[in-house]
């Protein structure tokens, strides 16, 4: 059985690049969990908090997309 080290390194590199996607998922969960807690404590500030949450969600999701693009580039480029 012959193992091609270039293919193995490519697959391992793509797998490591997807760690950013998992970290982003954890970050989004923390973000919305904190929003629910904060809006429960101060319902009057809910609208202003939600605007900030959407900005944080967009920035966190962008990190996940960048990590996914890097993984695809490693695999298919």
C-alpha positions in Angstrom: 0.0 0.0 0.0 1.5 3.3 -1.1 0.6 6.4 0.7 0.9 9.7 -1.2 2.2 12.2 1.3 1.1 15.2 -0.7 -2.5 14.0 -0.7 -2.3 13.2 3.0 -0.9 16.6 3.9 -3.5 18.3 1.8 -6.3 16.5 3.6 -4.9 17.2 7.0 -4.4 20.9 6.1 -8.0 21.2 4.9 -9.2 19.5 8.1 -7.2 21.9 10.2 -8.6 24.8 8.3 -12.1 23.8 9.2 -11.4 24.3 12.9 -12.3 28.0 12.3 -15.8 26.9 11.4 -16.3 25.1 14.6 -14.9 28.0 16.6 -17.2 30.4 14.8 -20.2 28.2 15.7 -19.2 28.4 19.4 -18.9 32.2 19.1 -22.3 32.6 17.5 -23.8 30.4 20.3 -22.2 32.6 22.9 -23.3 35.8 21.2 -27.0 34.8 21.0 -26.9 33.3 24.5 -25.6 36.6 25.9 -28.3 38.5 23.9 -31.1 36.4 25.3 -29.8 36.9 28.8 -29.3 40.6 28.4 -32.7 41.2 26.8 -34.3 39.3 29.6 -32.6 41.5 32.2 -33.4 44.8 30.3 -36.2 44.4 27.8 -36.2 48.2 27.0 -32.7 47.9 25.5 -33.6 44.9 23.3 -33.8 46.8 20.0 -30.4 48.5 20.4 -28.9 45.2 21.6 -30.3 43.3 18.6 -28.6 45.7 16.2 -25.3 45.0 17.9 -25.9 41.3 17.9 -26.5 41.3 14.1 -23.3 43.1 13.5 -21.4 40.6 15.8 -23.1 37.7 14.0 -22.1 39.0 10.6 -18.5 39.4 11.6 -18.3 36.0 13.3 -19.9 34.3 10.3 -17.4 36.0 8.0 -14.6 34.2 9.9 -16.4 30.9 9.3 -16.7 31.6 5.6 -13.0 32.6 5.3 -12.0 29.3 7.0 -14.3 27.4 4.7 -12.9 29.1 1.6 -9.3 28.3 2.7 -10.3 24.7 3.2 -11.8 24.5 -0.3 -8.7 26.2 -1.8 -6.4 23.7 -0.1 -8.5 20.8 -1.4 -9.4 21.8 -4.9 -6.8 24.4 -6.0 
